[in-house]
Amino acid sequence: MPRPTMPRRAFLRSSAALTALGTASAVFGLDACSSGSGSSADRLVMLLPGDIPVGWDAIRGAVNDRLKADLGFTIDAQFISWTNYSNQELLKFTSGERFDQALEARWLHLDQLLSSGSLRPMDGYFADKAHPHLDATVSAKARASVTYKGHQYAVPQVNYASAITGMVIRQDLAEKYGIGSVETYEDFERYLYAVKQHDHDLIPFGLDNGYVNNTVTPQPTGLFNAHSWEDPSQFFQAAGSNAGIFAMDPKAGTTGSSRPRPFWEAPGIVETLHRIRKYNQDGILNKDVLNADVSSVRGLFGQGRYAATIGNTDGLTTTTFGAVASAVHGAAIAQVVPFAKGTAARPAATFQASNNVVINKNSAHADMVMKLQDWVSVKENHDLVSYGVEGKDWKAHGDSEFETLSKYVFPGFALCWRISLERTPVGMVDSERTWFGWAKDYGHFTTDPFTSFYFDQTPVKTNISQLASAYNQYGKPLFAGTVDVASGLSKLQSAFEHAGLDKVLDQLQTQADTYLAAAKSAH
C-alpha cells in the first residue's frame, strides 16, 4: 500500500494562498508533548507545519536520545496546522517570540523577513567549515540562491535541483482512448476532452485553490500555458506573496536591464486566460476550484473522481497518488511534465528552494540550529527523522529505496531534505522515476539571471498589500477561469493601477537593475 504523504510544497502553496493575507488570529496547535514554550541551552525549538505525525512520540524519543548523546541537546518540534501556519509563523517572528528555527519560503514571508531583518545570517557558520556533512549534501548553487545583501540566510531543503510543477494523469485512461504517452500540450488537452466525452462520472482535472497560481504564469511553465510548454525559459518574479506577478526581460542577464512588466503583457498569457475560461465552462475543471484545498483534491483523485491533477517532480507522486490503483480496478498513474521537448528541455531555474530552514534573529542558539542541520545530513540520522524506526516504520531496499511499514510521515522538506540522502519508495512508477532523476541534475537547467534576487518590499509595502488584496479578489478568479476574461482582466488592471502598480514596477526595476549590475561586476 503506498505511503500516505504529507502534501509538502503543494500543500504549502495552498495553505499560504489561503492565509498569507488574512488576520493572524487563528489558534495554532503545538506538539502535545512539548515541555515548554521557549528554547534553552539544551533544547532547540522549531516550528513545523501540519499535524503531529502518527507515532511521533516514540520517534521523537529515539531522535532526542541520539541527539542528546551526540550533540548535548534535544528538539522541541512545535507543529502548527496547515490552515494557520502562514499567519502564526509570521506572527511569532513579528512579535519577537523566542523560538529558534522555522520553515520559510518565498511563497510564505521570506522576502518580508529578509527586508525587515528578522532572520539571522548563516554564512559565518558555513565559512567555519565546522559542518562537513551539511556542506557535502547541500549544493553551493542552492545555498547561493538564498543570499541577500551578501549574506546567506537559509539552509535550502531540497531533494532535487529544481522542482517542476506538472501533472499526474490516469495512464490507463490515456491508453484506453488511444492517446498513449502525454508529451505535448495538444496531447494533454486531447486527454482532458476524451475523458470529458467518454467518462461522465469523472472530472477531467482537479485543481485546488493554491495551485490556481500556477495555471497561467511561467515558473518556468504555466500548467495551461501552451506557449511556456514550448519555451520554458523564464521565471516570473513575484513582489511578495501573490502581490503581483511580473515578467522580466528575458535578455536581462545580457543587457543589464530588467524591464519588469505586469504578467498580462507577456506572450501567451491572455490566450491562456481564455483557454482556462473555456475549460471551466466546458466542465474540464472542478467547479469548486476557488474553495477546494489540495488535500481534498488529492483525496478525490485517489478515489477515482478526477482524471488528472497537480503532480510535482519531487519524488512523491507515486506515494501521493498511487492509491487510486487500489480504489479503481486497472487504474495506473503517470507523471506528465510540461515540456514539449521532454527530458531534452533545459528550463530556466533560480535554484531557489521551495522550502528553507531559517534562524530567528531572537534565537540565542543559532549554533545549535546549524549543528542540527549537520546532524540530519548524516544518512542514519536523516533516515530516523524522515522514515522513523527501521524495522518498525520502514524497511530498507538497498541504499536508495524503502518500503513503508507504518503510517508515520514526517515533513522532511521542513528539516532534512537532501538530494543525496533521500530514498525513493519501492514501486515508483517509471515515468516518475525518469523525471525525478532528471530533476536532481543541476546540469538539466539554465540559470535564471535573477537566481538570488529578493525584492525589498519596505519602500512600497503598503502598495504590496493592496496589490495582494486586488490579486486575491480579481486575479485568482481569472486564473481559475470562473469569470469572463475581458471584464475580469479589466477589473484587475484597474485595481492594480489604484494600488500603485507603477510605483511597485519602478521600485522593482531599480532593485533588479542594481542586482544585475552587482552580479555582472562580481564576475
N, C-alpha and C positions, 0 to 999 in steps of 0.2 A: 504494500500500500504506500503510495507516495507520501512523503513527509509534508504535513501541513506547514505552510511557510508564512513567516511574518512578512507583510507586504512591502517592507523596505522603501526603496525610493519612490515607487508609485504611490504607496500609501502615504508616504511623507508629503509628496506633492499635493495629494488630495487634502490631507489634513491642513497643510499650510494655506491652501487656497480658501478653505472654509474659515480659518481662524485668524489669519495674519492681520486682517483689517478690523476684527471685532474688538470688543472690550476685553480687558484682562481680568475678568471677574469669575471665571469658571473654577470650580473646585477641582484640585488635582489629587491623584491617588499615589500615595507613597508605598514603597515596599513595606508590607506588614511587619517584616522582621527587622526593620531599621532600628538601630539602637539609640538614635538621637537625630537632631536636626542640623548639627554643624560638624565640620571636619575637625580633625585633630592630628597631632604628630604621628599617630599610629592608625588613623582611619581616613581614607580618601572618599569624599562624597562626589558621586557622579549622577548626572541627570540622563535618563534613558527614556525613549519613547515606547509607549504601548503598555499592555497589561503585564503583570508579573508572570514569567514563564512557568508553565506546568513543571513541577519538580525543582523549582529554583532553590528552595530551602536547602535541599541536600547538596545540590551542585555548588551553591554559594559557600556552604560549609567546606566542601572539598577545595574550592578555589582559595578561600581565605586561609585554610590550614597551610596550603602550599605557599601562598603569598607571605604569610607571617614568617614561615621558615626561611624563605628566600630573600625577602626584602624588608621584613620587620614591620609591615603594616597590613591592614585589611581594607576591603572596599565596602562601601555602603551604597548600593545601587538604588536610587530613588526613581521608580517608574512612574511616568506621567502619561495619562491616557492620550491616545492619538487625537481625540477631539480637542484636548486642552493644551497639547504640548507647545504649539507655537506661541500662544498667549502667555502661558505660565513660565516658559523658559525665558522669554523676553522680560517679563515682569521681575523674575528673580535677578536678572542682570541689572535692570534699571533701578531696582530698589536697594541694590548694594548687598544682597544676601551673600553669606559666606559659604558657597559650595566651591568645588574645585574644578570640575570639568563638565562639559556638556556636548551633546550632538549639535552641530551647527552646519548651515549651508546657505548658499545664495538664495534658495527658494524659501529659506526662513529669514534670518535677520543678519547674515554675515556682513553685508555691506554697511548696514547701520551700526553694528557693533564695532566694526573697524573704524568707521568715521568718528564714533564717539569715544574711542579709546577704552572700550570696555574689556578688551582681551589682552592677555599677557603675551609678549613676543616669545618665540621659541628658538630663534636662530642661534642664540648663545649655547643652547643645550645640544644642538646639532654640531656646532663648531668644536665642542669639547671632546668629541669622539668617545663619549662615555656610554653610548647606546648602540653598540655594534649590530645587534640583531635588528633593531629598527632601521638603522642606516642600510642594512643589507636587503630589507624586504619592502621598503617604500622608495619608489623611483625618485631620482632627483628632479625629473620632469614634473612629477606630481607635486613635489614639495615646492618647486618654483612657482607653481600656479596659485599658491596661497601666500604669495609675497606682496606686502602692502607697504609702500613708502620705505622700501629697503629692508623690511623685516618679515620673517616668516611667522605666521600667526596660527597655524593649524597643522595637525597631522592628518593628511588625507586618508580616508578609509576606503580602499579600492580593492576589488578583485578583478579588475580589467584596466586597460589603458584608457579607454573611453567607452562608456556605455551608450548604446544607441536605443532610442525608443522605437520599437517596432510593433509587430503584432504576433499573436498566436492564433492559428486557424484550425478548423477541423479538417485535417488532411483527408480523412475518409470521405468527406463531402466533396472536396476538390477532385478526388478520383472519381467519385460517383457521377459528377457532372462533366467529366471529360476535360477538366482544366489542368489536372496534373500538378506540376510544381508552380507555385505562385512566385514569379520573379519580377514582373513589371507592374506598373500601376494599372495597365489595362487588364492584366491577369487578375489583379486584386479586385478591381471593380466588377469584372465579369463574374468572379466568385460570389461577391455580395448579391448581385442581382439574380444569379442562378439559385441561391438559397431562398431569396425572396419569392421567386417564381414557383419553386418546387416544394419547399418545406414551410408550410403556412404556420406551423406551430413554433417556428424558430425566428428569432430576431437576428438579422444578419450580423450586426455589430453592436456590442455592448460597450458604451462609453460612460465613464464616471466624471463627476464634476471637477476633479482635479486635473485629469488628463485632457480636458477640454482645451487647456492652454497649449497643448502640443499638436492640435489639429491643423493649424494654419502656418505658423511662422517657423522657419528653418532653425533646427537645433541639433544637427545641421540639416535635418529634413523636417517637414511638417507631415503628419500622418496622412492627410488627404491632399497634400500639396504635390501634384504630379510634377510640377516644374522642379521642385527640390529633389525628387526621386532621381531625376536626370542629372542634376547639378548640386550635389551636397557639399558645396564649397564654402559655406558661410554660416557662422553662428550669429544670430541676432543678439543684441545686448538689451538687458532689462534694467531700467532705472528703478531699482527697488522691487519688492515682491509684487508682481502684477501691476506696477505703477505705470509702465509704459514700455512698449516693445519696439526697439529701434533697429533699423538696418544701417550698418556702417558701410563705408565704401569698400568694395571687395579688393581694391588696389591700395588700400591704406598702408599696408606694410611697405610698399614701394614708394608711394607718393608722400607719405607722412601726414596726409590729410584724412581725417576720419569721416567727415561729411555725414553725420547721422541724419536720418530722416525717419518719419513715422512709418510703421510697418506697412500701411496700406499703399505706400508709394513703391514698394519693391515688386519685382516681376513675379507674376503668378499668384499674388495674394488675393486680389479681388476675384479672380477666376476661381480660386479655392473657396472663397466665401460663398459664391453662387453654387458650387458643387455640394458643399455641406448643406446648404439650404435645401437643395434638391433631395439629398439623402434623407433629410429629416421629413420632408413632405412625402417621399416615396416609401417610408417605413423601413428604411435601411438601418436607422439608428433607434435606440430605445427612446421613448417619449419623455422619460423622467430623467434625462441626462443631466440637467442642472441640479437635480436633487440626489442623484444616485452616488453613493460613496463606493470606493474601489472594492471594499470587501464584499459588498452585496453583488456587485457586477461579477467579481471573480467566483462568488458562490453560485450565481446563476449559470455562468459558463460551465462550472463543474457539474451542474445538474443537467446540462444539455439544453439549456434555454437560449444560449447565444452561439452563433457560429464563428465568431471572431471577437477578439478584444485586444487590449494592450498587452504586449509581452516584450520585456527588455532583454538585451544581450548581456545579462548579468549572471547567467548560470543558474537561474532559479525558475525557468519556465516550466521544465518538466515537473518539478516538485510542486509548483503552484497550480498547474492546470491539468496535470496528468490524471487526476481523479475522475475526469469525465469518462475515461475508459471503463471505470467500474460502474458508472451510472448509466451509460448508454452502450448497448451491445455493439461492438465493432468500431467504436469511436477511436480515433487516433489524432494526435496533435502534431503541428509543425510550426517551427519558428519562421516568421517572414520578416525580413529586414528591408527597409525602404530604399534600396539602391538598385537602380536599373542595371548597373554593371556588376552586381553581385559582389563576391569577395575581391574582385579586381578594383573596386571603388577605393578611393583614397579621400575620405571625407575630412572636412575641417574638424579640428578638435582644439579646445582650450586646455584640455587635460585637467580642468577644474573638477575636483571630486564632487559627487552629489552629496556626500556625507563627510564630515570632518569632526575630529576631536579638537576642541578649543579649551583654553585655560582661562578661567575667570580672573580678572585683574585683582580681585579681592582675595583670591586664594593665597594662603601662606605656604602652600605645598606644591608649587609648580614642579619641583624636582621629583616629587612622588608621582605626579602625572606622567612625566617623561620616563621614569623607571617602570611604571606600569605598562606604558606603550612598548618599551623594550621587552618586557617580560612576556606580553602576549604575542610578541614577534618570534617566540620560540615555539616550534611546532607542537610539542606536547602540552604546553600551556594554552596555546591557541585552540587546540582540539578540545581540551577540557572545557573552556569557556564556550566555544562555539557549538559543540555537539553533545557535551555532557560527559558522563562517566562511561568510559569504554567498556563494553560487555553488558552494560545495563541500558544505556541510552542509544548506543550506536555500535556498529561493528565495522572495522576497517577492511577494505578490499584493496590490498596493496598500499602504496604510499599516497595515492591520489583520489581514491573513491571511498565511499562509505555507504552503509546500509542503516537506515534508521530502525531503532528498536522501541522507542518511546515517543511521547508527544512533546518532548522538550524542544523548544525553539527559542534561541536567544537572538536578539538583534545585533548580530556581529558587525553589521555595517556601521554601528554607532560606537564601536570599540576596537575591533580586532580584524577587520578585513585586510588581507594581504594576498597579492596575486600569487605568490609562490607557495602559500600555505593552504589555500582553500582546497577542500576536497569536493569532488562532484558526486552527485548521487548515482548509485548503481541504477542502470536503466535509463539514463538520459537519452532522449530521442536524438537521432542522428543529425537533424538539421540544427538543433540547439548546440550539440557538441561542436559542429563545424563553426557556428557563429560565435560561440563563447570563446573557443580557441582563437579565432580571428581577432576578437575584441581585446584580448590580452596583449597583443603585439603593438607596441608604440610605432613600429615601422609601417603599420597599415593606415596611418593617419597623417594628414598635413597639419602643421601648427598654425592655428589662427593667430593673426597679428596682435590680438587683444587677450592673449592667453592668461596674463596675470593683471589685467586691468580691473580695478574695483572703483566704482563711482562713489565719490564723496558726496553724500546727499545733503550735507549740512547747509550749503548756501540756498538750496531750493527745497528744503524738507517739507514746507507747507504745500508747495506745488506738487511734490511727490505724493503726499497724502491725498490730495484732490484728484490727481491722475488715477491713483489706485481705486478710489471710490467710483470714478467715471468708468474705469475698465470693468469693474465688477457689475455695474448697472447696465452698461451698454455693450461692452466688449465680449464678455462671456456668452451672452445670447447669440451674438454673431458667430462666434467660434463653434457654437453648438448647433447652429442652423435653425434656431427657434424663432427668428424674426426675419422680416424682409430685409434684404441686403442693402438696397438703396436707402431706405429710411433709417435703418439701424445704423449704418455706417455714417450717415449724415448726423445723427444724434451723437454718436461717439466723437466725431470730429469736432462738433460744436462744444461738447462738454470738455474735451481736451484743450480746445482753444481757451475756454474760460478758466481752465485750471492752470494756465500758464505754460502750455506746451512749448512755445517759442523760447521762453526763459530756460526751461529744462534742456532743450536742444542746444542752446548757446552754452550752457554750463557743461553739458556732456561733451560738446566738441572741444571746448577749452581744455578740459581734463584729459580727454582721449588724445588730442594732438600733443599735449605735454608728455603723456605717457609714450607715444610713438617716438618723439624726439629723444627722450631719455633712453629708450630701448635701442635706438639707432646709434647713439653716442657710446653706449656700453659695448657695442660690437665694433 
